[in-house]
């Protein structure tokens, strides 16, 4: 079943639009998509660049350029941004984070987003009961994440905050006799 990455996009897009401004761009808010398929855990994060680096316009100073580079380095280290139960033994396989795309004029020039994605392999996926986002500790400009989860056992949407950074993953229903 290769539909989980597509499910993340659909679910995260729906969560972003719920309760947010048109276009889904709200400083302090972002979207997080989590999908589990077999041993694979896929996570996608998107939010205004201001959440991650404190500004959205094209970097204009060496300090801003350094802050952007540092944020991208942290985003590419998914193993420090997301915790899983130790028994699940999840290992980072790949991470991707790209600098924001800046427009030349108007709104697009001042309202840039950052996006990142990670893929983990969990050698004991049955022990993968939760995912905890350390995004709030690493990027204090992020105040909430509209989170969508898709697993073989079901789907759910929750809002994570610095006080509640952990999402419990849907579990299969117990078999009835």
Backbone as a chain_set.jsonl record, in Angstrom:
{"seq": "XXXXXXXXXXXXXXXXXXXXXXXXXXXXXXXXXXXXXXXXXXXXXXXXXXXXXXXXXXXXXXXXXXXXXXXXXXXXXXXXXXXXXXXXXXXXXXXXXXXXXXXXXXXXXXXXXXXXXXXXXXXXXXXXXXXXXXXXXXXXXXXXXXXXXXXXXXXXXXXXXXXXXXXXXXXXXXXXX", "coords": {"N": [[0.838, -1.179, 0.0], [0.918, 1.937, -1.108], [-0.243, 4.381, -0.519], [0.004, 5.991, 1.69], [1.816, 8.334, 1.882], [0.349, 10.07, 0.231], [-2.006, 10.194, 1.682], [-1.1, 11.584, 3.925], [-0.638, 14.129, 2.829], [-3.263, 14.865, 2.055], [-4.656, 14.675, 4.509], [-3.141, 16.413, 6.187], [-3.404, 18.779, 4.767], [-6.155, 19.181, 5.002], [-6.359, 19.503, 7.778], [-4.897, 21.804, 8.12], [-6.438, 23.722, 6.918], [-8.652, 23.843, 8.563], [-9.967, 25.953, 10.842], [-7.94, 27.776, 10.464], [-6.467, 30.643, 8.797], [-7.503, 31.755, 5.474], [-5.703, 30.008, 3.03], [-4.026, 28.905, 4.868], [-1.847, 30.051, 6.276], [-0.537, 30.946, 9.157], [1.102, 32.586, 11.624], [3.01, 30.925, 14.107], [1.537, 28.639, 13.933], [1.317, 25.389, 12.405], [1.456, 22.494, 10.237], [1.411, 18.982, 10.715], [2.044, 15.839, 9.48], [1.621, 12.417, 9.953], [2.399, 9.148, 9.138], [2.048, 5.644, 9.193], [3.204, 2.692, 7.868], [3.533, -0.575, 7.798], [6.842, -1.265, 8.706], [7.579, 1.324, 8.274], [7.752, 4.718, 9.151], [6.554, 7.787, 8.377], [6.975, 11.25, 8.336], [5.791, 14.532, 7.948], [6.282, 18.021, 7.929], [5.124, 21.358, 8.001], [5.177, 24.896, 7.917], [4.925, 28.48, 8.589], [7.864, 30.3, 7.748], [8.658, 32.053, 9.722], [8.081, 30.734, 12.113], [10.233, 29.045, 12.446], [12.614, 30.447, 11.994], [12.25, 33.038, 12.778], [11.697, 35.093, 11.03], [10.378, 35.951, 7.747], [11.0, 37.024, 5.283], [13.365, 37.136, 2.555], [16.628, 36.246, 3.63], [18.529, 38.954, 4.863], [20.789, 39.696, 6.14], [24.026, 38.63, 7.405], [23.58, 37.333, 9.874], [20.874, 36.54, 9.693], [21.065, 34.799, 7.517], [22.675, 32.831, 8.647], [20.95, 31.934, 10.697], [18.888, 30.786, 9.191], [20.33, 28.7, 7.914], [21.086, 27.203, 10.176], [18.549, 26.417, 11.158], [17.68, 24.794, 9.038], [19.583, 22.747, 9.231], [18.874, 21.623, 11.732], [16.274, 20.772, 11.117], [16.865, 18.782, 9.296], [17.778, 16.809, 10.902], [16.023, 14.609, 11.951], [15.879, 12.758, 14.015], [16.241, 14.132, 16.372], [14.063, 15.707, 16.514], [11.749, 14.21, 16.695], [10.406, 11.919, 18.901], [10.052, 8.469, 19.708], [8.609, 5.458, 21.098], [11.097, 3.675, 22.909], [11.165, 0.868, 22.566], [10.191, 0.494, 20.012], [12.251, 0.918, 18.311], [13.014, 2.854, 16.242], [14.668, 4.13, 13.449], [16.243, 6.799, 11.783], [15.966, 7.107, 8.339], [15.92, 8.841, 6.142], [15.941, 12.368, 5.49], [14.577, 15.509, 4.601], [14.803, 18.915, 3.933], [14.144, 22.042, 2.716], [15.212, 25.335, 1.749], [13.029, 28.205, 2.14], [10.867, 29.265, -0.555], [11.183, 32.254, -2.065], [9.235, 34.914, -3.229], [9.252, 37.517, -5.753], [7.849, 39.88, -5.449], [5.325, 41.558, -3.441], [2.921, 39.714, -1.427], [3.91, 37.063, -1.612], [6.603, 37.452, -1.339], [6.993, 38.061, 1.305], [5.769, 36.185, 2.882], [6.77, 33.389, 3.45], [6.988, 29.82, 3.537], [8.295, 26.99, 5.352], [9.17, 23.627, 4.765], [9.489, 20.21, 5.657], [10.524, 16.759, 5.644], [10.59, 13.395, 6.853], [11.764, 10.036, 6.99], [11.475, 7.109, 8.764], [12.602, 3.899, 9.876], [11.174, 1.381, 11.653], [12.058, -1.186, 13.64], [10.482, -2.689, 15.304], [7.55, -2.305, 14.817], [5.098, -2.803, 16.033], [5.375, -1.846, 18.572], [5.263, 0.825, 18.28], [3.646, 3.156, 19.573], [3.196, 5.83, 19.956], [4.1, 9.195, 18.908], [6.257, 11.778, 19.607], [6.537, 15.195, 19.324], [9.31, 17.19, 19.224], [9.524, 19.61, 18.177], [8.529, 22.003, 19.215], [10.271, 22.617, 21.313], [12.671, 22.956, 19.962], [12.066, 24.906, 18.1], [10.832, 27.573, 19.169], [9.047, 29.446, 18.128], [6.978, 28.047, 17.082], [3.79, 27.302, 17.945], [1.566, 25.665, 17.793], [0.553, 22.595, 16.246], [-1.377, 21.391, 13.75], [-2.261, 18.224, 13.516], [-2.271, 15.305, 11.602], [-2.909, 11.891, 11.444], [-2.245, 8.76, 9.993], [-2.68, 5.37, 9.974], [-2.546, 1.781, 9.51], [-4.515, 0.97, 11.267], [-6.276, 3.052, 11.525], [-7.386, 6.526, 11.288], [-6.697, 9.838, 12.523], [-7.081, 13.164, 13.836], [-5.414, 15.692, 15.571], [-4.501, 18.473, 17.684], [-1.35, 19.487, 18.393], [0.594, 20.933, 21.016], [3.005, 22.973, 22.843], [2.55, 22.096, 25.486], [1.265, 19.682, 25.128], [2.751, 17.627, 23.425], [2.673, 15.06, 22.386], [1.338, 12.502, 20.326], [-0.953, 9.893, 20.371], [-0.945, 6.923, 18.576], [-3.372, 5.455, 16.361], [-4.643, 2.282, 17.29], [-5.031, -1.212, 16.493], [-8.278, -2.663, 16.842], [-9.159, -4.798, 19.57], [-9.4, -8.319, 19.042], [-12.508, -9.997, 18.844], [-14.115, -12.652, 20.516]], "CA": [[0.0, 0.0, 0.0], [1.756, 3.12, -1.24], [-1.067, 5.573, -0.485], [0.198, 6.754, 2.938], [2.283, 9.709, 1.676], [-0.76, 10.853, -0.303], [-2.918, 10.421, 2.803], [-0.533, 12.654, 4.747], [-0.888, 15.41, 2.152], [-4.689, 15.157, 2.126], [-5.028, 14.906, 5.899], [-2.49, 17.62, 6.69], [-4.031, 19.913, 4.1], [-7.456, 19.395, 5.619], [-6.175, 20.02, 9.124], [-4.393, 23.171, 8.047], [-7.516, 24.623, 6.556], [-9.647, 23.916, 9.616], [-9.693, 26.901, 11.903], [-6.859, 28.677, 10.117], [-6.841, 31.649, 7.83], [-7.46, 31.277, 4.099], [-4.338, 29.755, 2.591], [-3.35, 28.124, 5.884], [-0.608, 30.682, 6.747], [-0.774, 31.594, 10.438], [2.334, 32.528, 12.414], [2.881, 30.12, 15.311], [0.826, 27.393, 13.626], [1.848, 24.598, 11.308], [0.807, 21.197, 10.06], [2.253, 17.804, 10.871], [1.426, 14.616, 8.986], [2.304, 11.208, 10.419], [1.841, 7.936, 8.538], [2.736, 4.39, 9.504], [2.891, 1.602, 6.959], [4.501, -1.626, 8.127], [7.918, -0.747, 9.554], [7.928, 2.685, 7.856], [7.121, 5.881, 9.768], [6.809, 8.96, 7.552], [6.51, 12.469, 8.995], [5.939, 15.751, 7.148], [6.045, 19.237, 8.71], [5.063, 22.591, 7.204], [4.73, 26.064, 8.659], [5.556, 29.732, 8.197], [9.297, 30.385, 8.053], [8.808, 32.784, 10.991], [8.05, 29.764, 13.212], [11.499, 28.338, 12.535], [13.791, 31.324, 11.954], [11.913, 34.345, 13.327], [11.39, 36.036, 9.957], [9.939, 35.25, 6.536], [11.567, 37.605, 4.067], [14.67, 36.611, 2.15], [17.646, 36.719, 4.577], [19.161, 40.2, 4.408], [22.027, 39.921, 6.891], [24.731, 37.373, 7.698], [22.932, 36.673, 11.003], [19.676, 35.869, 9.195], [21.515, 33.673, 6.688], [23.14, 31.795, 9.584], [19.776, 31.375, 11.38], [18.225, 29.903, 8.232], [21.17, 27.498, 7.754], [20.987, 26.424, 11.41], [17.219, 25.806, 11.198], [17.662, 23.694, 8.065], [20.373, 21.65, 9.81], [18.065, 20.982, 12.774], [15.177, 20.067, 10.443], [17.394, 17.579, 8.633], [18.112, 15.835, 11.956], [14.718, 14.196, 12.461], [15.961, 11.953, 15.229], [16.158, 15.009, 17.54], [12.784, 16.41, 16.468], [10.633, 13.31, 16.951], [10.696, 10.79, 19.781], [9.155, 7.326, 19.611], [8.915, 4.532, 22.188], [12.379, 2.985, 22.685], [10.946, -0.5, 22.113], [9.877, 0.473, 18.582], [13.559, 0.94, 17.647], [12.89, 3.597, 14.987], [15.922, 4.729, 12.986], [16.072, 7.734, 10.684], [16.495, 6.672, 7.048], [16.13, 9.995, 5.274], [15.355, 13.639, 5.906], [14.676, 16.54, 3.575], [14.324, 20.252, 4.283], [14.629, 22.987, 1.711], [14.963, 26.737, 2.109], [11.77, 28.717, 1.606], [10.86, 29.872, -1.884], [10.822, 33.661, -1.908], [8.755, 35.583, -4.433], [9.917, 38.778, -6.045], [7.033, 41.035, -5.076], [4.073, 41.378, -2.727], [2.716, 38.762, -0.341], [4.783, 35.888, -1.753], [7.957, 37.805, -0.932], [7.088, 38.218, 2.751], [5.083, 35.103, 3.59], [7.368, 32.139, 2.985], [6.829, 28.645, 4.392], [9.325, 25.954, 5.354], [8.621, 22.271, 4.805], [10.499, 19.167, 5.852], [9.965, 15.414, 5.743], [11.497, 12.383, 7.401], [11.33, 8.647, 6.935], [12.111, 6.251, 9.768], [12.303, 2.464, 9.828], [10.98, 0.894, 13.022], [12.233, -2.638, 13.589], [9.389, -3.293, 16.055], [6.447, -1.37, 14.582], [3.979, -3.041, 16.958], [5.636, -1.057, 19.778], [5.154, 2.242, 17.916], [2.365, 3.552, 20.149], [3.085, 7.282, 19.961], [5.17, 10.022, 18.373], [6.325, 13.038, 20.357], [7.183, 16.256, 18.546], [10.201, 18.099, 19.948], [9.558, 20.805, 17.344], [8.263, 23.167, 20.056], [11.481, 22.931, 22.074], [13.726, 23.382, 19.032], [11.595, 26.09, 17.371], [9.827, 28.167, 20.065], [8.052, 30.205, 17.375], [5.882, 27.136, 16.747], [2.9, 27.226, 19.105], [0.622, 24.553, 17.63], [0.648, 21.825, 15.008], [-2.554, 20.619, 13.361], [-1.612, 16.944, 13.226], [-3.088, 14.244, 11.02], [-2.244, 10.597, 11.569], [-2.827, 7.658, 9.222], [-2.053, 4.074, 10.211], [-3.458, 0.73, 9.063], [-5.596, 0.808, 12.243], [-7.22, 4.159, 11.487], [-6.909, 7.901, 11.104], [-7.163, 10.783, 13.521], [-6.51, 14.496, 13.784], [-5.284, 16.339, 16.872], [-3.652, 19.656, 17.691], [-0.258, 19.383, 19.356], [1.071, 22.204, 21.551], [4.155, 22.724, 23.727], [2.108, 21.36, 26.668], [0.807, 18.35, 24.713], [3.481, 17.364, 22.18], [2.638, 13.637, 22.02], [0.127, 11.962, 19.728], [-1.095, 8.441, 20.441], [-1.296, 6.399, 17.261], [-4.495, 4.504, 16.387], [-4.269, 0.875, 17.472], [-6.07, -2.147, 16.038], [-9.254, -3.078, 17.855], [-8.914, -6.186, 20.015], [-10.224, -9.347, 18.392], [-13.622, -10.484, 19.69], [-14.331, -14.108, 20.392]], "C": [[0.878, 1.236, 0.0], [0.934, 4.398, -1.146], [-0.832, 6.422, 0.758], [0.782, 8.138, 2.715], [1.195, 10.612, 1.101], [-1.749, 11.161, 0.811], [-2.403, 11.52, 3.71], [-0.854, 13.999, 4.126], [-2.351, 15.8, 2.277], [-5.081, 15.496, 3.557], [-4.412, 16.186, 6.442], [-3.087, 18.853, 6.037], [-5.389, 20.218, 4.69], [-7.326, 19.97, 7.007], [-5.72, 21.457, 9.091], [-5.513, 24.139, 7.745], [-8.549, 24.787, 7.654], [-9.218, 24.899, 10.687], [-8.566, 27.869, 11.604], [-7.322, 29.701, 9.118], [-6.862, 31.071, 6.43], [-6.011, 31.119, 3.656], [-3.52, 29.024, 3.631], [-2.082, 28.742, 6.449], [-0.909, 31.489, 8.006], [0.493, 31.467, 11.269], [2.072, 31.792, 13.722], [2.219, 28.776, 15.06], [1.507, 26.686, 12.464], [1.064, 23.319, 11.19], [1.849, 20.095, 10.179], [1.461, 16.609, 10.368], [2.268, 13.433, 9.412], [1.623, 10.011, 9.778], [2.712, 6.75, 8.922], [2.249, 3.344, 8.517], [3.943, 0.524, 7.176], [5.571, -1.051, 9.033], [8.253, 0.719, 9.264], [7.082, 3.739, 8.573], [7.534, 7.091, 8.941], [6.198, 10.171, 8.244], [6.776, 13.643, 8.067], [5.508, 16.937, 8.001], [6.051, 20.429, 7.776], [4.584, 23.714, 8.115], [5.412, 27.32, 8.157], [7.032, 29.755, 8.607], [9.529, 31.097, 9.379], [8.801, 31.84, 12.189], [9.439, 29.174, 13.481], [12.715, 29.265, 12.639], [13.51, 32.739, 12.441], [11.614, 35.417, 12.294], [10.997, 35.246, 8.718], [10.529, 35.798, 5.253], [12.901, 36.938, 3.749], [15.723, 37.111, 3.153], [18.41, 37.92, 4.012], [20.491, 40.474, 5.102], [22.745, 38.592, 7.079], [24.093, 36.614, 8.864], [21.684, 35.923, 10.551], [20.029, 34.669, 8.325], [21.963, 32.517, 7.572], [21.961, 31.157, 10.31], [19.013, 30.425, 10.459], [19.017, 28.605, 8.075], [21.077, 26.606, 8.99], [19.628, 25.717, 11.499], [17.133, 24.627, 10.232], [18.465, 22.501, 8.573], [19.571, 20.901, 10.865], [16.923, 20.19, 12.126], [15.649, 18.791, 9.762], [17.804, 16.497, 9.623], [16.825, 15.395, 12.644], [14.766, 13.411, 13.748], [15.971, 12.82, 16.485], [14.823, 15.74, 17.584], [11.599, 15.526, 16.83], [11.101, 12.13, 17.795], [9.637, 9.719, 19.56], [9.484, 6.397, 20.775], [10.23, 3.789, 21.913], [12.213, 1.575, 22.141], [10.616, -0.605, 20.634], [11.149, 0.467, 17.74], [13.482, 1.599, 16.262], [14.196, 4.308, 14.668], [15.639, 5.621, 11.782], [16.734, 7.188, 9.425], [16.815, 7.847, 6.147], [15.426, 11.208, 5.849], [15.55, 14.63, 4.778], [14.092, 17.831, 4.116], [14.955, 21.213, 3.294], [14.375, 24.407, 2.179], [13.629, 27.196, 1.525], [11.952, 29.256, 0.194], [10.357, 31.299, -1.696], [10.362, 34.221, -3.242], [9.488, 36.898, -4.622], [9.147, 39.98, -5.529], [5.869, 40.603, -4.186], [4.094, 40.31, -1.659], [3.679, 37.586, -0.418], [6.195, 36.189, -1.278], [8.095, 37.853, 0.58], [6.411, 37.115, 3.54], [5.565, 33.759, 3.062], [7.134, 31.036, 4.017], [8.076, 27.773, 4.302], [8.617, 24.612, 5.432], [9.773, 21.29, 4.964], [9.79, 17.819, 5.942], [11.052, 14.449, 6.211], [10.898, 11.004, 7.179], [12.168, 7.855, 7.922], [11.751, 4.803, 9.459], [12.277, 1.984, 11.266], [11.051, -0.629, 13.0], [11.166, -3.38, 14.391], [8.176, -2.36, 15.979], [5.269, -1.594, 15.526], [4.156, -2.268, 18.263], [5.552, 0.45, 19.509], [3.761, 2.731, 18.328], [2.131, 5.055, 20.089], [4.27, 7.915, 19.247], [5.114, 11.332, 19.15], [7.148, 14.048, 19.575], [8.008, 17.158, 19.461], [10.361, 19.415, 19.181], [9.396, 22.052, 18.209], [9.503, 23.583, 20.85], [12.58, 23.478, 21.167], [13.372, 24.682, 18.318], [10.48, 26.75, 18.183], [8.784, 29.038, 19.363], [6.873, 29.36, 16.937], [5.053, 26.921, 18.008], [1.88, 26.102, 19.009], [0.827, 23.896, 16.28], [-0.656, 21.056, 14.803], [-2.018, 19.308, 12.794], [-2.617, 15.926, 12.715], [-2.269, 12.961, 11.031], [-2.987, 9.576, 10.725], [-2.01, 6.406, 9.503], [-3.0, 3.013, 9.646], [-4.658, 0.561, 9.998], [-6.585, 1.971, 12.237], [-6.537, 5.5, 11.291], [-7.428, 8.748, 12.246], [-6.486, 12.115, 13.295], [-6.514, 15.071, 15.187], [-4.459, 17.612, 16.689], [-2.616, 19.467, 18.786], [0.18, 20.791, 19.753], [2.31, 21.928, 22.403], [3.778, 21.933, 24.985], [1.623, 19.959, 26.374], [1.467, 17.994, 23.383], [3.387, 15.926, 21.664], [1.294, 13.256, 21.427], [0.157, 10.445, 19.858], [-1.573, 7.958, 19.085], [-2.487, 5.452, 17.372], [-3.979, 3.073, 16.471], [-5.374, -0.006, 16.933], [-7.02, -2.467, 17.183], [-8.951, -4.5, 18.29], [-9.89, -7.133, 19.331], [-11.297, -9.808, 19.371], [-13.792, -11.981, 19.453], [-15.688, -14.421, 19.854]], "O": [[1.515, 1.546, 1.007], [1.376, 5.429, -1.655], [-1.426, 7.494, 0.871], [0.28, 9.083, 3.324], [1.124, 11.791, 1.445], [-2.277, 12.272, 0.879], [-3.193, 12.316, 4.217], [-1.296, 14.914, 4.821], [-2.653, 16.955, 2.576], [-5.763, 16.493, 3.794], [-5.101, 16.97, 7.095], [-3.258, 19.877, 6.699], [-5.745, 21.384, 4.862], [-8.105, 20.845, 7.385], [-6.114, 22.253, 9.943], [-5.533, 25.256, 8.263], [-9.262, 25.791, 7.672], [-8.211, 24.689, 11.362], [-8.265, 28.721, 12.441], [-8.454, 29.637, 8.638], [-6.297, 30.001, 6.204], [-5.189, 32.005, 3.886], [-2.422, 28.558, 3.326], [-1.29, 28.023, 7.059], [-1.468, 32.583, 7.931], [0.916, 30.355, 11.585], [1.045, 32.002, 14.368], [2.326, 27.868, 15.885], [2.185, 27.31, 11.647], [0.122, 23.08, 11.945], [3.007, 20.26, 9.795], [0.325, 16.394, 10.791], [3.489, 13.441, 9.251], [0.403, 9.872, 9.862], [3.939, 6.841, 8.968], [1.048, 3.133, 8.351], [5.1, 0.686, 6.789], [5.249, -0.411, 10.034], [9.112, 1.299, 9.929], [5.854, 3.656, 8.595], [8.722, 7.388, 8.816], [5.05, 10.13, 8.686], [7.848, 13.744, 7.47], [4.501, 16.874, 8.707], [6.876, 20.511, 6.867], [3.713, 23.522, 8.963], [6.368, 27.244, 7.386], [7.393, 29.285, 9.686], [10.487, 30.788, 10.088], [9.459, 32.123, 13.191], [9.768, 28.845, 14.621], [13.712, 28.93, 13.278], [14.425, 33.56, 12.512], [11.305, 36.55, 12.661], [11.24, 34.043, 8.63], [10.555, 35.104, 4.237], [13.483, 36.257, 4.593], [15.712, 38.293, 3.498], [18.868, 37.915, 2.869], [21.232, 41.373, 4.704], [22.133, 37.535, 6.927], [24.064, 35.384, 8.853], [21.457, 34.79, 10.976], [19.363, 33.636, 8.392], [21.667, 31.358, 7.281], [21.967, 29.944, 10.521], [18.545, 29.376, 10.9], [18.433, 27.522, 8.101], [20.999, 25.384, 8.865], [19.565, 24.547, 11.874], [16.576, 23.583, 10.57], [18.064, 21.356, 8.362], [19.585, 19.67, 10.892], [16.637, 19.066, 12.538], [14.895, 17.823, 9.669], [18.14, 15.384, 9.22], [16.568, 15.768, 13.789], [13.792, 13.396, 14.501], [15.732, 12.301, 17.575], [14.488, 16.339, 18.607], [10.552, 16.033, 17.231], [12.06, 11.438, 17.452], [8.48, 10.02, 19.264], [10.544, 6.538, 21.385], [10.449, 3.323, 20.795], [13.031, 1.124, 21.339], [10.746, -1.682, 20.052], [11.123, 0.054, 16.581], [13.833, 0.992, 15.25], [14.76, 5.003, 15.514], [14.891, 5.247, 10.879], [17.917, 6.846, 9.436], [17.843, 7.862, 5.47], [14.451, 11.094, 6.592], [16.564, 14.6, 4.081], [13.004, 17.834, 4.693], [16.165, 21.187, 3.071], [13.427, 24.658, 2.924], [13.156, 26.642, 0.533], [13.05, 29.651, -0.199], [9.241, 31.518, -1.224], [11.02, 34.027, -4.264], [10.249, 37.333, -3.758], [9.749, 41.003, -5.204], [5.478, 39.436, -4.179], [5.131, 40.027, -1.059], [4.21, 37.156, 0.606], [6.913, 35.281, -0.858], [9.201, 37.703, 1.098], [6.478, 37.117, 4.769], [4.855, 33.079, 2.322], [7.089, 31.295, 5.22], [8.812, 27.81, 3.316], [7.585, 24.481, 6.09], [10.879, 21.513, 4.47], [8.606, 17.749, 6.273], [12.246, 14.659, 5.995], [9.679, 10.831, 7.182], [13.397, 7.92, 7.919], [10.716, 4.526, 8.853], [13.244, 2.16, 12.008], [10.196, -1.285, 12.404], [10.962, -4.576, 14.183], [7.825, -1.707, 16.961], [4.514, -0.659, 15.793], [3.183, -2.057, 18.988], [5.751, 1.254, 20.42], [2.823, 2.717, 17.53], [0.988, 5.506, 20.162], [5.296, 7.276, 19.012], [4.045, 11.917, 19.324], [8.297, 13.794, 19.212], [7.47, 17.807, 20.358], [11.227, 20.228, 19.501], [10.059, 23.059, 17.963], [9.75, 24.774, 21.035], [13.333, 24.366, 21.568], [14.255, 25.467, 17.969], [9.302, 26.512, 17.915], [7.742, 29.336, 19.946], [5.869, 29.896, 16.467], [5.554, 26.419, 19.014], [1.379, 25.633, 20.03], [1.217, 24.539, 15.305], [-0.994, 20.174, 15.593], [-1.4, 19.285, 11.73], [-3.671, 15.712, 13.314], [-1.091, 12.953, 10.673], [-4.218, 9.529, 10.738], [-0.797, 6.385, 9.295], [-4.149, 3.325, 9.335], [-5.703, 0.066, 9.576], [-7.632, 1.887, 12.881], [-5.319, 5.603, 11.151], [-8.449, 8.438, 12.86], [-5.445, 12.192, 12.644], [-7.503, 14.952, 15.911], [-3.804, 17.798, 15.664], [-2.956, 19.307, 19.958], [0.145, 21.718, 18.944], [2.633, 20.768, 22.659], [4.6, 21.175, 25.499], [1.571, 19.123, 27.276], [0.824, 18.049, 22.334], [3.958, 15.606, 20.622], [0.243, 13.63, 21.948], [1.142, 9.794, 19.511], [-2.504, 8.524, 18.512], [-2.609, 4.725, 18.358], [-3.009, 2.706, 15.809], [-6.536, 0.401, 16.915], [-6.616, -2.532, 18.344], [-8.531, -5.322, 17.476], [-11.045, -6.791, 19.078], [-11.039, -9.986, 20.562], [-13.631, -12.485, 18.341], [-16.032, -15.591, 19.688]]}, "num_chains": 1, "name": "protein.A"}
